[in-house]
Amino acid sequence: KKEADELAARLHQPVEFKRLLLDRLEFYADRVTRPGNMARPAPLIPRYSVPMLFLQAVEQAMQQSASSSPLEALELAKQLWQETHLEPKLIAASLIGMAARTDAHAASELLVQYCVPTENPLVQEALLQRSGSQLRQANIDVWFDLVERWVNSGQLSQQIIGFRALQDVIEDREFENLPVIYRLLTVPLEAVDRTTMHELEPLLITLARRSAVETLFLLRQCYNRTHNPILARLIRKCLPSFPSESQAALRKVIQE
Protein backbone atom coordinates (compact mmCIF):
# COMPACT_ATOMS: atom_id res chain seq x y z
CA LYS A 1 0.00 0.00 0.00
CA LYS A 2 2.86 2.35 0.78
CA GLU A 3 4.38 1.74 -2.66
CA ALA A 4 0.97 2.22 -4.29
CA ASP A 5 0.55 5.55 -2.51
CA GLU A 6 4.00 6.62 -3.69
CA LEU A 7 2.97 5.89 -7.25
CA ALA A 8 -0.36 7.69 -6.89
CA ALA A 9 1.44 10.79 -5.63
CA ARG A 10 3.21 10.94 -9.01
CA LEU A 11 0.06 10.97 -11.12
CA HIS A 12 0.97 14.48 -12.27
CA GLN A 13 4.48 13.34 -13.27
CA PRO A 14 3.80 10.72 -15.94
CA VAL A 15 7.44 10.05 -16.85
CA GLU A 16 8.44 9.60 -13.22
CA PHE A 17 5.33 7.51 -12.54
CA LYS A 18 6.17 5.16 -15.39
CA ARG A 19 9.78 4.83 -14.28
CA LEU A 20 8.79 3.97 -10.74
CA LEU A 21 5.99 1.63 -11.87
CA LEU A 22 8.29 -0.35 -14.16
CA ASP A 23 10.79 -0.61 -11.31
CA ARG A 24 8.08 -2.03 -9.01
CA LEU A 25 6.83 -4.41 -11.71
CA GLU A 26 10.34 -5.74 -12.20
CA PHE A 27 10.68 -6.22 -8.45
CA TYR A 28 7.45 -8.20 -8.11
CA ALA A 29 7.76 -10.03 -11.45
CA ASP A 30 7.32 -13.79 -11.41
CA ARG A 31 9.70 -15.20 -14.01
CA VAL A 32 9.30 -18.83 -12.98
CA THR A 33 5.63 -19.81 -12.71
CA ARG A 34 4.08 -21.21 -15.86
CA PRO A 35 0.42 -22.10 -16.44
CA GLY A 36 -0.42 -25.78 -16.12
CA ASN A 37 -0.96 -28.00 -19.12
CA MET A 38 -4.71 -27.90 -18.65
CA ALA A 39 -4.91 -24.11 -18.68
CA ARG A 40 -6.22 -22.47 -21.84
CA PRO A 41 -3.28 -20.70 -23.51
CA ALA A 42 -3.69 -16.92 -23.29
CA PRO A 43 -3.07 -14.72 -26.34
CA LEU A 44 0.61 -13.91 -26.49
CA ILE A 45 1.68 -10.63 -24.89
CA PRO A 46 4.71 -9.98 -22.66
CA ARG A 47 3.82 -9.75 -18.99
CA TYR A 48 5.52 -9.39 -15.63
CA SER A 49 3.08 -11.82 -13.97
CA VAL A 50 2.98 -9.71 -10.81
CA PRO A 51 0.36 -10.49 -8.12
CA MET A 52 -2.96 -8.89 -9.06
CA LEU A 53 -3.11 -7.55 -5.51
CA PHE A 54 -0.33 -5.09 -6.37
CA LEU A 55 -2.15 -3.77 -9.46
CA GLN A 56 -5.38 -3.46 -7.48
CA ALA A 57 -3.60 -1.49 -4.77
CA VAL A 58 -2.12 0.91 -7.34
CA GLU A 59 -5.48 1.44 -9.05
CA GLN A 60 -7.28 1.98 -5.76
CA ALA A 61 -4.69 4.55 -4.65
CA MET A 62 -5.19 6.54 -7.89
CA GLN A 63 -9.00 6.59 -7.88
CA GLN A 64 -9.59 9.98 -6.30
CA SER A 65 -6.78 11.96 -7.96
CA ALA A 66 -7.48 10.46 -11.40
CA SER A 67 -11.18 11.37 -11.17
CA SER A 68 -10.43 14.93 -10.07
CA SER A 69 -7.68 15.44 -12.69
CA PRO A 70 -8.98 13.54 -15.75
CA LEU A 71 -6.71 15.14 -18.34
CA GLU A 72 -3.61 14.35 -16.32
CA ALA A 73 -4.86 10.80 -15.82
CA LEU A 74 -5.28 10.44 -19.58
CA GLU A 75 -1.78 11.81 -20.19
CA LEU A 76 -0.44 9.17 -17.82
CA ALA A 77 -2.48 6.52 -19.64
CA LYS A 78 -0.83 7.59 -22.91
CA GLN A 79 2.62 7.20 -21.34
CA LEU A 80 1.82 3.73 -20.02
CA TRP A 81 0.26 2.64 -23.30
CA GLN A 82 3.65 2.91 -24.99
CA GLU A 83 4.82 -0.11 -23.01
CA THR A 84 4.61 -3.53 -24.63
CA HIS A 85 3.81 -5.49 -21.44
CA LEU A 86 0.29 -6.31 -20.28
CA GLU A 87 0.35 -4.77 -16.79
CA PRO A 88 1.07 -1.13 -17.78
CA LYS A 89 -1.73 -1.38 -20.35
CA LEU A 90 -4.13 -2.70 -17.70
CA ILE A 91 -3.38 0.29 -15.48
CA ALA A 92 -3.77 2.61 -18.48
CA ALA A 93 -7.19 1.09 -19.21
CA SER A 94 -8.22 1.67 -15.59
CA LEU A 95 -7.01 5.28 -15.75
CA ILE A 96 -9.18 5.91 -18.82
CA GLY A 97 -12.15 4.58 -16.86
CA MET A 98 -11.37 6.78 -13.86
CA ALA A 99 -11.04 9.85 -16.10
CA ALA A 100 -14.39 9.05 -17.74
CA ARG A 101 -16.19 9.90 -14.49
CA THR A 102 -15.48 13.59 -14.98
CA ASP A 103 -14.52 13.91 -18.67
CA ALA A 104 -16.42 11.28 -20.62
CA HIS A 105 -15.71 12.76 -24.05
CA ALA A 106 -11.93 12.84 -23.64
CA ALA A 107 -11.91 9.31 -22.22
CA SER A 108 -14.09 8.12 -25.11
CA GLU A 109 -11.69 9.45 -27.71
CA LEU A 110 -8.76 7.65 -26.09
CA LEU A 111 -10.78 4.44 -25.76
CA VAL A 112 -11.69 4.36 -29.45
CA GLN A 113 -8.06 5.13 -30.34
CA TYR A 114 -6.73 2.19 -28.32
CA CYS A 115 -9.46 -0.42 -28.66
CA VAL A 116 -8.63 -1.49 -32.20
CA PRO A 117 -8.74 -4.89 -33.95
CA THR A 118 -4.95 -5.19 -34.08
CA GLU A 119 -4.67 -4.93 -30.29
CA ASN A 120 -4.13 -8.06 -28.20
CA PRO A 121 -7.49 -9.66 -27.23
CA LEU A 122 -6.62 -9.49 -23.52
CA VAL A 123 -6.01 -5.76 -23.87
CA GLN A 124 -9.23 -5.28 -25.83
CA GLU A 125 -11.13 -7.04 -23.07
CA ALA A 126 -9.46 -4.88 -20.42
CA LEU A 127 -10.43 -1.72 -22.29
CA LEU A 128 -14.06 -2.79 -22.64
CA GLN A 129 -14.26 -3.86 -18.99
CA ARG A 130 -12.08 -1.30 -17.20
CA SER A 131 -12.64 1.73 -19.46
CA GLY A 132 -15.93 1.02 -21.19
CA SER A 133 -17.95 0.02 -18.14
CA GLN A 134 -16.89 3.15 -16.23
CA LEU A 135 -17.65 5.31 -19.27
CA ARG A 136 -21.11 3.75 -19.54
CA GLN A 137 -21.84 4.46 -15.88
CA ALA A 138 -20.57 8.04 -16.17
CA ASN A 139 -22.26 9.00 -19.44
CA ILE A 140 -24.43 6.42 -21.17
CA ASP A 141 -25.01 8.66 -24.22
CA VAL A 142 -21.30 9.06 -24.94
CA TRP A 143 -20.82 5.31 -24.49
CA PHE A 144 -23.61 4.48 -26.93
CA ASP A 145 -22.23 6.96 -29.48
CA LEU A 146 -18.93 5.09 -29.29
CA VAL A 147 -20.54 1.64 -29.60
CA GLU A 148 -22.67 2.82 -32.53
CA ARG A 149 -19.48 3.97 -34.26
CA TRP A 150 -18.07 0.46 -33.88
CA VAL A 151 -21.24 -1.43 -34.83
CA ASN A 152 -21.82 0.67 -37.97
CA SER A 153 -18.19 0.49 -39.08
CA GLY A 154 -17.46 -0.82 -42.54
CA GLN A 155 -14.80 -3.07 -41.03
CA LEU A 156 -15.92 -6.40 -39.66
CA SER A 157 -13.24 -6.37 -36.97
CA GLN A 158 -14.55 -3.04 -35.64
CA GLN A 159 -18.12 -4.36 -35.68
CA ILE A 160 -17.07 -7.32 -33.57
CA ILE A 161 -15.65 -4.98 -30.92
CA GLY A 162 -19.03 -3.21 -30.85
CA PHE A 163 -20.90 -6.51 -30.48
CA ARG A 164 -18.70 -7.51 -27.53
CA ALA A 165 -19.29 -4.15 -25.89
CA LEU A 166 -23.04 -4.66 -26.26
CA GLN A 167 -22.82 -8.11 -24.69
CA ASP A 168 -21.65 -6.56 -21.42
CA VAL A 169 -24.55 -4.11 -21.23
CA ILE A 170 -27.16 -6.72 -22.23
CA GLU A 171 -25.97 -8.96 -19.40
CA ASP A 172 -26.34 -6.08 -16.93
CA ARG A 173 -29.76 -6.66 -15.34
CA GLU A 174 -29.84 -3.10 -14.07
CA PHE A 175 -29.81 -1.81 -17.65
CA GLU A 176 -33.40 -1.64 -18.87
CA ASN A 177 -33.29 0.48 -22.04
CA LEU A 178 -33.33 -2.53 -24.36
CA PRO A 179 -34.95 -0.64 -27.30
CA VAL A 180 -31.68 1.19 -27.95
CA ILE A 181 -29.95 -2.20 -28.16
CA TYR A 182 -32.52 -3.42 -30.68
CA ARG A 183 -32.00 -0.27 -32.75
CA LEU A 184 -28.24 -0.82 -32.87
CA LEU A 185 -28.63 -4.47 -33.83
CA THR A 186 -31.23 -4.01 -36.57
CA VAL A 187 -28.85 -3.31 -39.47
CA PRO A 188 -26.28 -5.98 -38.45
CA LEU A 189 -29.07 -8.57 -38.16
CA GLU A 190 -30.53 -7.73 -41.55
CA ALA A 191 -27.08 -7.96 -43.15
CA VAL A 192 -25.87 -10.95 -41.11
CA ASP A 193 -23.49 -13.34 -42.87
CA ARG A 194 -21.64 -16.49 -41.83
CA THR A 195 -18.97 -14.50 -39.99
CA THR A 196 -21.11 -12.11 -37.98
CA MET A 197 -23.64 -14.86 -37.21
CA HIS A 198 -21.32 -16.35 -34.59
CA GLU A 199 -20.83 -12.94 -32.94
CA LEU A 200 -24.53 -12.08 -32.92
CA GLU A 201 -25.71 -15.43 -31.57
CA PRO A 202 -24.72 -14.84 -27.89
CA LEU A 203 -26.30 -11.37 -28.01
CA LEU A 204 -29.63 -12.76 -29.21
CA ILE A 205 -29.56 -15.60 -26.70
CA THR A 206 -29.08 -13.13 -23.84
CA LEU A 207 -31.76 -10.80 -25.23
CA ALA A 208 -34.20 -13.70 -25.59
CA ARG A 209 -33.71 -14.59 -21.95
CA ARG A 210 -34.24 -11.01 -20.88
CA SER A 211 -37.20 -10.11 -23.11
CA ALA A 212 -38.43 -12.86 -25.41
CA VAL A 213 -41.39 -10.86 -26.77
CA GLU A 214 -39.35 -7.83 -27.86
CA THR A 215 -36.56 -9.98 -29.27
CA LEU A 216 -39.07 -12.04 -31.24
CA PHE A 217 -40.55 -8.83 -32.67
CA LEU A 218 -37.08 -7.62 -33.71
CA LEU A 219 -36.21 -10.88 -35.46
CA ARG A 220 -39.58 -11.06 -37.21
CA GLN A 221 -39.22 -7.50 -38.53
CA CYS A 222 -35.64 -8.05 -39.71
CA TYR A 223 -36.43 -11.33 -41.45
CA ASN A 224 -39.62 -10.10 -43.12
CA ARG A 225 -37.71 -7.17 -44.62
CA THR A 226 -34.76 -9.19 -45.94
CA HIS A 227 -35.58 -12.94 -46.06
CA ASN A 228 -31.87 -13.39 -45.43
CA PRO A 229 -31.24 -17.18 -45.28
CA ILE A 230 -28.32 -16.68 -42.87
CA LEU A 231 -30.66 -14.80 -40.54
CA ALA A 232 -33.08 -17.73 -40.72
CA ARG A 233 -30.23 -20.04 -39.77
CA LEU A 234 -29.28 -17.75 -36.87
CA ILE A 235 -32.89 -17.73 -35.64
CA ARG A 236 -32.96 -21.54 -35.67
CA LYS A 237 -29.76 -21.66 -33.60
CA CYS A 238 -31.26 -19.31 -31.00
CA LEU A 239 -34.70 -20.99 -30.79
CA PRO A 240 -33.97 -23.05 -27.63
CA SER A 241 -33.46 -19.81 -25.66
CA PHE A 242 -37.06 -18.71 -26.31
CA PRO A 243 -40.22 -19.89 -24.52
CA SER A 244 -42.15 -22.57 -26.42
CA GLU A 245 -44.83 -20.17 -27.74
CA SER A 246 -42.17 -17.81 -29.08
CA GLN A 247 -40.35 -20.72 -30.71
CA ALA A 248 -43.50 -21.66 -32.56
CA ALA A 249 -44.01 -18.07 -33.77
CA LEU A 250 -40.44 -17.81 -35.02
CA ARG A 251 -40.61 -21.13 -36.82
CA LYS A 252 -43.72 -19.96 -38.59
CA VAL A 253 -41.97 -16.76 -39.71
CA ILE A 254 -38.99 -18.48 -41.30
CA GLN A 255 -41.09 -21.31 -42.78
CA GLU A 256 -43.42 -18.90 -44.51
HELIX and SHEET records of a PDB file:
HELIX    1   1 LYS A    2  ALA A    8  1                                   7    
HELIX    2   2 PRO A   14  TYR A   28  1                                  15    
HELIX    3   3 MET A   52  SER A   68  1                                  17    
HELIX    4   4 PRO A   70  TRP A   81  1                                  12    
HELIX    5   5 LEU A   86  ALA A  100  1                                  15    
HELIX    6   6 ALA A  104  TYR A  114  1                                  11    
HELIX    7   7 PRO A  121  ALA A  126  1                                   6    
HELIX    8   8 LEU A  127  GLY A  132  3                                   6    
HELIX    9   9 SER A  133  ALA A  138  1                                   6    
HELIX   10  10 ILE A  140  VAL A  151  1                                  12    
HELIX   11  11 LEU A  156  GLU A  171  1                                  16    
HELIX   12  12 LEU A  178  GLU A  190  1                                  13    
HELIX   13  13 ARG A  194  ARG A  210  1                                  17    
HELIX   14  14 ALA A  212  THR A  226  1                                  15    
HELIX   15  15 PRO A  229  CYS A  238  1                                  10    
HELIX   16  16 LEU A  239  SER A  241  5                                   3    
HELIX   17  17 SER A  244  GLN A  255  1                                  12    
END                                                                             
